[in-house]
Amino acid sequence: MDLTEWTYLLTFGYSLDVYAKGNQRVGVERSTGKVVISYTI
Protein backbone atom coordinates (compact mmCIF):
# COMPACT_ATOMS: atom_id res chain seq x y z
CA MET A 1 0.00 0.00 0.00
CA ASP A 2 1.31 3.43 -0.93
CA LEU A 3 1.31 5.59 2.20
CA THR A 4 2.91 8.74 0.77
CA GLU A 5 -0.23 10.85 1.35
CA TRP A 6 -0.99 9.28 4.74
CA THR A 7 0.11 10.68 8.11
CA TYR A 8 1.77 8.43 10.67
CA LEU A 9 -0.15 8.49 13.97
CA LEU A 10 1.29 5.90 16.33
CA THR A 11 2.68 2.42 16.83
CA PHE A 12 0.36 0.04 18.64
CA GLY A 13 2.26 -2.62 20.51
CA TYR A 14 5.55 -3.26 18.76
CA SER A 15 4.51 -4.12 15.21
CA LEU A 16 1.34 -2.27 14.17
CA ASP A 17 1.78 1.20 12.69
CA VAL A 18 -1.37 3.32 12.41
CA TYR A 19 -1.72 5.90 9.62
CA ALA A 20 -4.44 8.48 8.91
CA LYS A 21 -5.81 10.21 5.83
CA GLY A 22 -8.81 12.42 6.48
CA ASN A 23 -11.20 10.35 8.58
CA GLN A 24 -9.75 7.00 7.46
CA ARG A 25 -7.32 4.96 9.54
CA VAL A 26 -5.27 1.92 8.57
CA GLY A 27 -3.16 -0.40 10.66
CA VAL A 28 -0.12 -1.75 8.84
CA GLU A 29 1.82 -4.71 10.17
CA ARG A 30 5.42 -3.54 10.23
CA SER A 31 7.02 -6.91 9.43
CA THR A 32 4.92 -7.65 6.32
CA GLY A 33 3.67 -4.23 5.18
CA LYS A 34 0.13 -5.60 4.94
CA VAL A 35 -2.94 -3.66 6.04
CA VAL A 36 -4.47 -5.70 8.84
CA ILE A 37 -7.18 -3.25 9.93
CA SER A 38 -8.93 -0.35 8.25
CA TYR A 39 -11.67 1.87 9.65
CA THR A 40 -13.38 5.24 9.32
CA ILE A 41 -14.00 7.56 12.24
PQR file of N, CA, C, O and H, with PARSE charges and radii, in Angstrom:
ATOM      1  N   MET A   1       0.839  -1.179   0.000 -0.4000 1.5000
ATOM      2  CA  MET A   1       0.000   0.000   0.000 -0.0000 2.0000
ATOM      3  C   MET A   1       0.882   1.239   0.000  0.5500 1.7000
ATOM      4  O   MET A   1       1.840   1.327   0.767 -0.5500 1.4000
ATOM      5  N   ASP A   2       0.560   2.179  -0.849 -0.4000 1.5000
ATOM      6  CA  ASP A   2       1.308   3.432  -0.927 -0.0000 2.0000
ATOM      7  C   ASP A   2       0.814   4.383   0.162  0.5500 1.7000
ATOM      8  O   ASP A   2      -0.350   4.782   0.163 -0.5500 1.4000
ATOM      9  H   ASP A   2      -0.219   2.108  -1.472  0.4000 1.0000
ATOM     10  N   LEU A   3       1.690   4.739   1.071 -0.4000 1.5000
ATOM     11  CA  LEU A   3       1.307   5.589   2.201 -0.0000 2.0000
ATOM     12  C   LEU A   3       1.877   7.000   2.100  0.5500 1.7000
ATOM     13  O   LEU A   3       1.961   7.700   3.109 -0.5500 1.4000
ATOM     14  H   LEU A   3       2.636   4.415   1.070  0.4000 1.0000
ATOM     15  N   THR A   4       2.269   7.430   0.906 -0.4000 1.5000
ATOM     16  CA  THR A   4       2.908   8.739   0.767 -0.0000 2.0000
ATOM     17  C   THR A   4       1.999   9.894   1.164  0.5500 1.7000
ATOM     18  O   THR A   4       2.495  10.915   1.639 -0.5500 1.4000
ATOM     19  H   THR A   4       2.201   6.861   0.086  0.4000 1.0000
ATOM     20  N   GLU A   5       0.698   9.771   0.986 -0.4000 1.5000
ATOM     21  CA  GLU A   5      -0.229  10.847   1.347 -0.0000 2.0000
ATOM     22  C   GLU A   5      -0.846  10.641   2.729  0.5500 1.7000
ATOM     23  O   GLU A   5      -1.686  11.434   3.156 -0.5500 1.4000
ATOM     24  H   GLU A   5       0.295   8.942   0.600  0.4000 1.0000
ATOM     25  N   TRP A   6      -0.443   9.596   3.421 -0.4000 1.5000
ATOM     26  CA  TRP A   6      -0.987   9.280   4.737 -0.0000 2.0000
ATOM     27  C   TRP A   6      -0.070   9.843   5.819  0.5500 1.7000
ATOM     28  O   TRP A   6       1.132   9.994   5.603 -0.5500 1.4000
ATOM     29  H   TRP A   6       0.239   8.952   3.075  0.4000 1.0000
ATOM     30  N   THR A   7      -0.635  10.152   6.974 -0.4000 1.5000
ATOM     31  CA  THR A   7       0.109  10.679   8.112 -0.0000 2.0000
ATOM     32  C   THR A   7       0.271   9.584   9.158  0.5500 1.7000
ATOM     33  O   THR A   7      -0.694   8.925   9.544 -0.5500 1.4000
ATOM     34  H   THR A   7      -1.612  10.029   7.150  0.4000 1.0000
ATOM     35  N   TYR A   8       1.508   9.402   9.608 -0.4000 1.5000
ATOM     36  CA  TYR A   8       1.773   8.428  10.671 -0.0000 2.0000
ATOM     37  C   TYR A   8       1.173   8.943  11.974  0.5500 1.7000
ATOM     38  O   TYR A   8       1.375  10.103  12.331 -0.5500 1.4000
ATOM     39  H   TYR A   8       2.293   9.937   9.294  0.4000 1.0000
ATOM     40  N   LEU A   9       0.440   8.097  12.684 -0.4000 1.5000
ATOM     41  CA  LEU A   9      -0.154   8.490  13.966 -0.0000 2.0000
ATOM     42  C   LEU A   9       0.576   7.889  15.157  0.5500 1.7000
ATOM     43  O   LEU A   9       1.012   8.607  16.057 -0.5500 1.4000
ATOM     44  H   LEU A   9       0.276   7.154  12.394  0.4000 1.0000
ATOM     45  N   LEU A  10       0.707   6.550  15.157 -0.4000 1.5000
ATOM     46  CA  LEU A  10       1.287   5.896  16.326 -0.0000 2.0000
ATOM     47  C   LEU A  10       1.644   4.461  16.001  0.5500 1.7000
ATOM     48  O   LEU A  10       1.248   3.921  14.968 -0.5500 1.4000
ATOM     49  H   LEU A  10       0.352   5.967  14.426  0.4000 1.0000
ATOM     50  N   THR A  11       2.401   3.851  16.902 -0.4000 1.5000
ATOM     51  CA  THR A  11       2.681   2.422  16.827 -0.0000 2.0000
ATOM     52  C   THR A  11       1.948   1.756  17.975  0.5500 1.7000
ATOM     53  O   THR A  11       2.130   2.119  19.137 -0.5500 1.4000
ATOM     54  H   THR A  11       2.722   4.289  17.741  0.4000 1.0000
ATOM     55  N   PHE A  12       1.120   0.779  17.641 -0.4000 1.5000
ATOM     56  CA  PHE A  12       0.358   0.036  18.638 -0.0000 2.0000
ATOM     57  C   PHE A  12       1.110  -1.251  18.920  0.5500 1.7000
ATOM     58  O   PHE A  12       1.383  -2.034  18.010 -0.5500 1.4000
ATOM     59  H   PHE A  12       0.973   0.484  16.697  0.4000 1.0000
ATOM     60  N   GLY A  13       1.441  -1.464  20.178 -0.4000 1.5000
ATOM     61  CA  GLY A  13       2.260  -2.625  20.509 -0.0000 2.0000
ATOM     62  C   GLY A  13       3.664  -2.403  19.981  0.5500 1.7000
ATOM     63  O   GLY A  13       4.239  -1.331  20.171 -0.5500 1.4000
ATOM     64  H   GLY A  13       1.219  -0.827  20.916  0.4000 1.0000
ATOM     65  N   TYR A  14       4.213  -3.400  19.326 -0.4000 1.5000
ATOM     66  CA  TYR A  14       5.553  -3.257  18.763 -0.0000 2.0000
ATOM     67  C   TYR A  14       5.588  -3.464  17.259  0.5500 1.7000
ATOM     68  O   TYR A  14       6.647  -3.328  16.647 -0.5500 1.4000
ATOM     69  H   TYR A  14       3.746  -4.270  19.172  0.4000 1.0000
ATOM     70  N   SER A  15       4.434  -3.795  16.636 -0.4000 1.5000
ATOM     71  CA  SER A  15       4.512  -4.116  15.212 -0.0000 2.0000
ATOM     72  C   SER A  15       3.362  -3.584  14.368  0.5500 1.7000
ATOM     73  O   SER A  15       3.285  -3.906  13.182 -0.5500 1.4000
ATOM     74  H   SER A  15       3.573  -3.905  17.133  0.4000 1.0000
ATOM     75  N   LEU A  16       2.465  -2.780  14.937 -0.4000 1.5000
ATOM     76  CA  LEU A  16       1.337  -2.272  14.169 -0.0000 2.0000
ATOM     77  C   LEU A  16       1.420  -0.753  14.091  0.5500 1.7000
ATOM     78  O   LEU A  16       1.227  -0.064  15.093 -0.5500 1.4000
ATOM     79  H   LEU A  16       2.528  -2.519  15.900  0.4000 1.0000
ATOM     80  N   ASP A  17       1.704  -0.237  12.912 -0.4000 1.5000
ATOM     81  CA  ASP A  17       1.780   1.203  12.694 -0.0000 2.0000
ATOM     82  C   ASP A  17       0.439   1.705  12.173  0.5500 1.7000
ATOM     83  O   ASP A  17      -0.120   1.134  11.237 -0.5500 1.4000
ATOM     84  H   ASP A  17       1.860  -0.796  12.098  0.4000 1.0000
ATOM     85  N   VAL A  18      -0.077   2.770  12.779 -0.4000 1.5000
ATOM     86  CA  VAL A  18      -1.371   3.323  12.407 -0.0000 2.0000
ATOM     87  C   VAL A  18      -1.151   4.624  11.642  0.5500 1.7000
ATOM     88  O   VAL A  18      -0.408   5.504  12.077 -0.5500 1.4000
ATOM     89  H   VAL A  18       0.377   3.233  13.539  0.4000 1.0000
ATOM     90  N   TYR A  19      -1.818   4.723  10.485 -0.4000 1.5000
ATOM     91  CA  TYR A  19      -1.720   5.896   9.622 -0.0000 2.0000
ATOM     92  C   TYR A  19      -3.105   6.478   9.401  0.5500 1.7000
ATOM     93  O   TYR A  19      -4.106   5.767   9.487 -0.5500 1.4000
ATOM     94  H   TYR A  19      -2.421   4.009  10.131  0.4000 1.0000
ATOM     95  N   ALA A  20      -3.163   7.793   9.113 -0.4000 1.5000
ATOM     96  CA  ALA A  20      -4.441   8.478   8.910 -0.0000 2.0000
ATOM     97  C   ALA A  20      -4.412   9.281   7.618  0.5500 1.7000
ATOM     98  O   ALA A  20      -3.381   9.810   7.205 -0.5500 1.4000
ATOM     99  H   ALA A  20      -2.351   8.372   9.043  0.4000 1.0000
ATOM    100  N   LYS A  21      -5.594   9.350   6.994 -0.4000 1.5000
ATOM    101  CA  LYS A  21      -5.806  10.211   5.831 -0.0000 2.0000
ATOM    102  C   LYS A  21      -7.255  10.667   5.909  0.5500 1.7000
ATOM    103  O   LYS A  21      -8.175   9.889   5.660 -0.5500 1.4000
ATOM    104  H   LYS A  21      -6.432   8.920   7.330  0.4000 1.0000
ATOM    105  N   GLY A  22      -7.451  11.939   6.259 -0.4000 1.5000
ATOM    106  CA  GLY A  22      -8.809  12.420   6.484 -0.0000 2.0000
ATOM    107  C   GLY A  22      -9.401  11.695   7.674  0.5500 1.7000
ATOM    108  O   GLY A  22      -8.812  11.685   8.755 -0.5500 1.4000
ATOM    109  H   GLY A  22      -6.703  12.571   6.462  0.4000 1.0000
ATOM    110  N   ASN A  23     -10.567  11.086   7.484 -0.4000 1.5000
ATOM    111  CA  ASN A  23     -11.196  10.352   8.585 -0.0000 2.0000
ATOM    112  C   ASN A  23     -10.974   8.842   8.477  0.5500 1.7000
ATOM    113  O   ASN A  23     -11.621   8.070   9.184 -0.5500 1.4000
ATOM    114  H   ASN A  23     -11.046  11.094   6.606  0.4000 1.0000
ATOM    115  N   GLN A  24     -10.072   8.422   7.605 -0.4000 1.5000
ATOM    116  CA  GLN A  24      -9.752   7.002   7.459 -0.0000 2.0000
ATOM    117  C   GLN A  24      -8.500   6.664   8.260  0.5500 1.7000
ATOM    118  O   GLN A  24      -7.582   7.477   8.377 -0.5500 1.4000
ATOM    119  H   GLN A  24      -9.547   9.049   7.030  0.4000 1.0000
ATOM    120  N   ARG A  25      -8.478   5.465   8.804 -0.4000 1.5000
ATOM    121  CA  ARG A  25      -7.324   4.958   9.539 -0.0000 2.0000
ATOM    122  C   ARG A  25      -6.992   3.569   9.022  0.5500 1.7000
ATOM    123  O   ARG A  25      -7.887   2.785   8.707 -0.5500 1.4000
ATOM    124  H   ARG A  25      -9.223   4.805   8.709  0.4000 1.0000
ATOM    125  N   VAL A  26      -5.708   3.268   8.936 -0.4000 1.5000
ATOM    126  CA  VAL A  26      -5.273   1.924   8.574 -0.0000 2.0000
ATOM    127  C   VAL A  26      -4.182   1.485   9.538  0.5500 1.7000
ATOM    128  O   VAL A  26      -3.356   2.285   9.975 -0.5500 1.4000
ATOM    129  H   VAL A  26      -4.981   3.905   9.191  0.4000 1.0000
ATOM    130  N   GLY A  27      -4.197   0.205   9.856 -0.4000 1.5000
ATOM    131  CA  GLY A  27      -3.155  -0.401  10.663 -0.0000 2.0000
ATOM    132  C   GLY A  27      -2.321  -1.300   9.776  0.5500 1.7000
ATOM    133  O   GLY A  27      -2.835  -2.234   9.159 -0.5500 1.4000
ATOM    134  H   GLY A  27      -4.868  -0.446   9.501  0.4000 1.0000
ATOM    135  N   VAL A  28      -1.029  -1.014   9.715 -0.4000 1.5000
ATOM    136  CA  VAL A  28      -0.121  -1.752   8.837 -0.0000 2.0000
ATOM    137  C   VAL A  28       0.851  -2.553   9.697  0.5500 1.7000
ATOM    138  O   VAL A  28       1.548  -2.006  10.552 -0.5500 1.4000
ATOM    139  H   VAL A  28      -0.611  -0.256  10.216  0.4000 1.0000
ATOM    140  N   GLU A  29       0.881  -3.858   9.450 -0.4000 1.5000
ATOM    141  CA  GLU A  29       1.823  -4.714  10.169 -0.0000 2.0000
ATOM    142  C   GLU A  29       3.228  -4.408   9.674  0.5500 1.7000
ATOM    143  O   GLU A  29       3.523  -4.538   8.486 -0.5500 1.4000
ATOM    144  H   GLU A  29       0.315  -4.302   8.756  0.4000 1.0000
ATOM    145  N   ARG A  30       4.079  -4.006  10.583 -0.4000 1.5000
ATOM    146  CA  ARG A  30       5.417  -3.539  10.229 -0.0000 2.0000
ATOM    147  C   ARG A  30       6.251  -4.610   9.531  0.5500 1.7000
ATOM    148  O   ARG A  30       6.973  -4.302   8.583 -0.5500 1.4000
ATOM    149  H   ARG A  30       3.840  -3.900  11.548  0.4000 1.0000
ATOM    150  N   SER A  31       6.165  -5.852   9.978 -0.4000 1.5000
ATOM    151  CA  SER A  31       7.022  -6.906   9.429 -0.0000 2.0000
ATOM    152  C   SER A  31       6.642  -7.322   8.014  0.5500 1.7000
ATOM    153  O   SER A  31       7.507  -7.750   7.249 -0.5500 1.4000
ATOM    154  H   SER A  31       5.578  -6.103  10.748  0.4000 1.0000
ATOM    155  N   THR A  32       5.358  -7.207   7.647 -0.4000 1.5000
ATOM    156  CA  THR A  32       4.922  -7.647   6.318 -0.0000 2.0000
ATOM    157  C   THR A  32       4.500  -6.504   5.403  0.5500 1.7000
ATOM    158  O   THR A  32       4.490  -6.661   4.182 -0.5500 1.4000
ATOM    159  H   THR A  32       4.655  -6.860   8.269  0.4000 1.0000
ATOM    160  N   GLY A  33       4.149  -5.351   5.984 -0.4000 1.5000
ATOM    161  CA  GLY A  33       3.667  -4.232   5.183 -0.0000 2.0000
ATOM    162  C   GLY A  33       2.213  -4.365   4.764  0.5500 1.7000
ATOM    163  O   GLY A  33       1.718  -3.570   3.966 -0.5500 1.4000
ATOM    164  H   GLY A  33       4.157  -5.224   6.975  0.4000 1.0000
ATOM    165  N   LYS A  34       1.526  -5.369   5.301 -0.4000 1.5000
ATOM    166  CA  LYS A  34       0.126  -5.599   4.937 -0.0000 2.0000
ATOM    167  C   LYS A  34      -0.806  -4.805   5.845  0.5500 1.7000
ATOM    168  O   LYS A  34      -0.545  -4.641   7.037 -0.5500 1.4000
ATOM    169  H   LYS A  34       1.928  -6.015   5.949  0.4000 1.0000
ATOM    170  N   VAL A  35      -1.900  -4.315   5.255 -0.4000 1.5000
ATOM    171  CA  VAL A  35      -2.942  -3.655   6.035 -0.0000 2.0000
ATOM    172  C   VAL A  35      -3.741  -4.742   6.748  0.5500 1.7000
ATOM    173  O   VAL A  35      -4.326  -5.613   6.104 -0.5500 1.4000
ATOM    174  H   VAL A  35      -2.112  -4.449   4.287  0.4000 1.0000
ATOM    175  N   VAL A  36      -3.763  -4.688   8.071 -0.4000 1.5000
ATOM    176  CA  VAL A  36      -4.472  -5.703   8.840 -0.0000 2.0000
ATOM    177  C   VAL A  36      -5.771  -5.173   9.432  0.5500 1.7000
ATOM    178  O   VAL A  36      -6.623  -5.953   9.857 -0.5500 1.4000
ATOM    179  H   VAL A  36      -3.288  -3.981   8.594  0.4000 1.0000
ATOM    180  N   ILE A  37      -5.930  -3.852   9.464 -0.4000 1.5000
ATOM    181  CA  ILE A  37      -7.181  -3.253   9.928 -0.0000 2.0000
ATOM    182  C   ILE A  37      -7.364  -1.914   9.220  0.5500 1.7000
ATOM    183  O   ILE A  37      -6.404  -1.183   8.979 -0.5500 1.4000
ATOM    184  H   ILE A  37      -5.238  -3.218   9.118  0.4000 1.0000
ATOM    185  N   SER A  38      -8.604  -1.616   8.897 -0.4000 1.5000
ATOM    186  CA  SER A  38      -8.934  -0.355   8.245 -0.0000 2.0000
ATOM    187  C   SER A  38     -10.289   0.097   8.769  0.5500 1.7000
ATOM    188  O   SER A  38     -11.226  -0.698   8.840 -0.5500 1.4000
ATOM    189  H   SER A  38      -9.384  -2.210   9.092  0.4000 1.0000
ATOM    190  N   TYR A  39     -10.397   1.370   9.135 -0.4000 1.5000
ATOM    191  CA  TYR A  39     -11.669   1.867   9.653 -0.0000 2.0000
ATOM    192  C   TYR A  39     -11.815   3.357   9.394  0.5500 1.7000
ATOM    193  O   TYR A  39     -10.841   4.054   9.107 -0.5500 1.4000
ATOM    194  H   TYR A  39      -9.636   2.016   9.076  0.4000 1.0000
ATOM    195  N   THR A  40     -13.044   3.830   9.501 -0.4000 1.5000
ATOM    196  CA  THR A  40     -13.380   5.237   9.321 -0.0000 2.0000
ATOM    197  C   THR A  40     -13.928   5.764  10.638  0.5500 1.7000
ATOM    198  O   THR A  40     -14.729   5.106  11.303 -0.5500 1.4000
ATOM    199  H   THR A  40     -13.835   3.264   9.734  0.4000 1.0000
ATOM    200  N   ILE A  41     -13.480   6.972  11.006 -0.4000 1.5000
ATOM    201  CA  ILE A  41     -13.997   7.565  12.244 -0.0000 2.0000
ATOM    202  C   ILE A  41     -14.954   8.689  11.929  0.5500 1.7000
ATOM    203  O   ILE A  41     -15.495   9.313  12.841 -0.5500 1.4000
ATOM    204  H   ILE A  41     -12.830   7.506  10.466  0.4000 1.0000
TER
END
